[in-house]
Amino acid sequence: MKNIFKLFIITLILTSCVVNTGDSITTESGLDNNMVSFENGDIMTSVTEDPLGTKFSYPTGEAAITSQIKRWAPGFQSPWHYHPYTGVAYVIQGELTVNYDSETSLDELDAEKKIITSQTYKAGDKAFLGVANMWHLSENKGSEDLIFIVSWLAEKDKALAILEQK
């Protein structure tokens, strides 16, 4: 399991290196975006729990890592969903607001969700562990595009997110 975690960290670092080059990239929307460059340094060190205090744990099946880069326009809001796995996230540009519903059971796919608590992560903040197994919706409340990376330590061929059923 230690080798899996090392591979996870290496993947996160390599993903960060691609993003940190300062070169222009083309997003899925076809728009060029000059990335913000920043200093060398740790973006996460010895973190054992997510922002809401839940201890980090490894998946139980065949481990697989998926790294993603996301670009959300101002005003974007995800649907209510939860992740069965932990992800390491880092905001490159803008700010990411995550609204949590810690009261609704994961089994209640069609229940009305409500925001119980919110957290906002800004470009340049330390990386953070995404909260697993809790309903949430994420949004870009800022005035600029939000760009962030997330690397999931998940199980091979399993869904990374479960969406609310309405």
C-alpha positions in Angstrom: 0.0 0.0 0.0 2.9 2.4 0.6 4.0 2.0 -3.0 0.5 2.9 -4.1 0.6 6.1 -2.0 4.1 7.0 -3.5 2.7 6.5 -7.0 -0.3 8.8 -6.0 2.1 11.5 -4.8 4.3 11.2 -7.9 1.2 11.6 -10.1 0.1 14.7 -8.2 3.6 16.2 -8.5 3.8 15.4 -12.3 0.3 16.9 -12.8 1.4 20.0 -11.0 4.6 20.3 -13.0 2.6 20.2 -16.3 0.3 23.0 -15.0 3.1 25.0 -13.5 5.1 25.5 -16.7 3.6 28.9 -17.4 3.0 27.8 -20.9 -0.3 28.5 -22.6 -2.7 25.5 -22.7 -5.9 25.0 -24.6 -8.9 23.9 -22.6 -11.8 21.7 -23.6 -13.7 24.9 -24.6 -10.9 25.7 -27.1 -9.8 28.9 -25.3 -6.1 29.6 -24.6 -5.3 30.3 -21.0 -1.9 31.5 -19.7 -1.3 29.6 -16.5 -0.1 31.3 -13.4 3.5 30.4 -12.4 4.5 30.1 -8.8 7.4 29.2 -6.5 8.7 25.8 -5.6 7.5 24.3 -2.3 5.3 21.8 -0.6 1.6 22.0 -1.5 0.7 19.3 1.1 2.7 17.7 3.9 1.7 14.8 6.1 -2.0 15.5 5.9 -4.0 12.7 7.5 -7.6 14.1 7.4 -9.9 16.1 5.2 -11.0 19.7 5.9 -14.0 18.4 7.9 -11.8 16.2 10.1 -12.4 12.8 8.6 -9.3 10.5 8.6 -7.8 9.6 5.3 -8.1 5.9 4.3 -7.0 3.9 1.2 -9.5 2.2 -1.1 -10.1 -1.5 -0.5 -10.2 -2.8 -4.1 -7.5 -2.5 -6.8 -6.1 1.0 -6.4 -6.1 3.3 -9.4 -5.2 7.0 -9.7 -7.0 9.5 -11.9 -5.8 13.1 -12.2 -8.0 15.8 -13.6 -7.7 19.5 -14.4 -10.9 21.5 -14.2 -11.8 24.9 -15.6 -15.0 26.5 -14.4 -16.3 29.9 -15.5 -17.6 32.4 -12.9 -21.0 31.3 -11.7 -20.5 27.6 -12.5 -22.2 25.3 -9.9 -21.9 21.5 -9.9 -24.9 19.3 -9.1 -25.2 17.7 -5.7 -22.9 14.7 -5.6 -20.4 12.8 -3.4 -17.1 11.1 -4.0 -16.6 7.6 -2.6 -12.8 8.2 -2.5 -10.4 10.9 -1.3 -8.8 13.2 -3.8 -5.9 15.7 -3.4 -7.0 19.0 -4.8 -5.1 22.2 -5.6 -6.5 25.5 -6.8 -4.3 27.1 -9.6 -6.4 30.1 -10.3 -9.5 31.7 -8.7 -11.3 30.2 -5.8 -13.4 27.0 -5.2 -16.3 27.0 -2.8 -17.5 23.6 -1.6 -20.9 23.5 0.1 -21.5 20.4 2.3 -24.6 18.6 3.5 -23.4 16.5 6.4 -26.9 15.5 7.4 -28.4 13.7 4.4 -27.6 10.0 4.1 -25.6 8.8 1.0 -28.5 6.4 0.4 -30.9 9.3 -0.1 -30.1 9.9 -3.8 -33.3 11.9 -4.4 -33.7 13.6 -1.0 -33.7 17.4 -0.8 -30.1 18.5 0.1 -29.2 21.6 2.1 -26.0 23.5 2.7 -24.8 22.9 6.3 -21.3 24.2 6.0 -19.1 25.8 3.3 -15.4 26.0 2.7 -13.5 28.2 0.2 -10.1 27.4 -1.3 -8.1 30.0 -3.1 -5.2 29.9 -5.5 -1.9 29.7 -3.6 -3.5 28.0 -0.6 -2.1 24.6 0.4 -3.5 21.6 -1.4 -6.3 19.8 0.5 -8.0 16.4 0.7 -11.4 16.3 -0.9 -14.1 15.2 1.5 -15.2 11.6 0.7 -18.7 10.2 1.3 -20.5 13.4 2.0 -23.0 15.2 -0.3 -21.7 18.5 -1.6 -22.0 20.9 -4.5 -19.0 23.0 -5.6 -19.0 26.3 -7.3 -17.0 29.2 -8.6 -18.4 32.3 -6.8 -15.4 34.4 -8.0 -15.1 36.8 -10.9 -12.4 34.9 -12.8 -12.2 31.4 -14.2 -11.5 28.8 -11.6 -8.7 26.3 -12.5 -7.9 23.4 -10.2 -6.4 20.0 -10.3 -7.5 16.9 -8.4 -5.9 13.5 -8.2 -8.2 10.7 -6.9 -6.9 7.7 -5.0 -9.7 5.4 -6.0 -10.5 1.9 -7.2 -10.0 0.7 -10.8 -13.1 1.1 -13.0 -15.3 2.5 -10.2 -17.1 5.9 -10.4 -15.4 8.9 -8.9 -18.6 10.7 -8.2 -22.2 9.7 -7.5 -24.8 12.3 -8.6 -28.0 13.2 -6.9 -31.1 11.7 -8.6 -33.8 14.2 -9.3 
